[in-house]
């Protein structure tokens, strides 16, 4: 593939922006080489500035469950645009999006719209601390909840990819109340609650992890987390920024039968525009100003264009329910990967929930970060580039999830599997 124009543009980007990117997740730090500069998306495809076409398995890191440029989403944004971009005042569209979220997720009685997943999780932690009047909270290694200081400890996603799980600039004071445990470790969380239960404001978790690659919680772990938080009066925060409206219309919590106290949203809920949300029990949410005493604000919170994209996306998901189709396509992809890797005797495990999946170069299941950290990231890099050069765009890190959209087709998945066989042959 020719990448000359991409290289030219990226070289200039590096003179203008740190590392030439506006998010390190895009920096290809985990796979080497230079990021590809993209020009446009259409359905399941991305097209780069050199005219190369890729089957897109990133979907902007999760938002584009309907694919690029879905007509109903584009029309909704254009209609909203004609009426203005932002008012800094209440709009009816915010009611409509809030109603859709509350109707979809039974644990959400009240919701607050913000502009990113980071804002949602940062605010949920502050709210839980305000509601309980406690300081400490638990997170899990390899879970990523955005880049708020207190959460940037043993983080996943690009923090893990670039081996900076504890970022410079985050002071010891900012993280002194952050307790980090191993995901799926029932004993560890039970012991911490036994010792500190009365001091713990919250547990925040990815209910299905996408940010160390796709890691699935065990039922005993889910049961223990819910039981312990209820017993000790800690707020259970389900970070569904990635899983919300992705693994099911009601998110991971509806698949798992767990009722969290707060849930954070992002990505799909904004339909590809900057929008996040957090919501949950009314008695907790009503601690937020102007009703309560917990402060959180945002100039563009509930922005008319972003809410229009979110309303259109959730409406299409609610009315067309593509989840069965996404299940079949994603199962075809996962089973195909497994068959090819087994055929070629390549150590691997493919883990999947719905249309989120990861091909791990790891012998045996990945249950937690200490498992994920043992993956052969060098082999992943070679696989990544073999796939990219054949026109299939996978996450540029072993510690991210692949996403399938409702615009992918069985034929495209088969093309991806053909490319995977060619790419994996070189790794035997
Ligand atoms: P944003 O601030 O990036 O909108 O959301 C932060 C966030 C919170 N919680 C979860 C579970 C998330 O996955 C994320 C963001 N995910 C990464 C990709 N794994 C975003 C990509 C990026 O950082 O560029």
Boltz pocket constraint, residues with backbone or C-beta under 6 A from the ligand:
constraints:
  - pocket:
      binder: B
      contacts: [[A, 23], [A, 24], [A, 25], [A, 26], [A, 60], [A, 61], [A, 115], [A, 116], [A, 117], [A, 118], [A, 119], [A, 121], [A, 144], [A, 145], [A, 146], [A, 147], [A, 157], [A, 158], [A, 206], [A, 210], [A, 211], [A, 239], [A, 240], [A, 241], [A, 242], [A, 266], [A, 267], [A, 276], [A, 399], [A, 400]]
      max_distance: 6.0
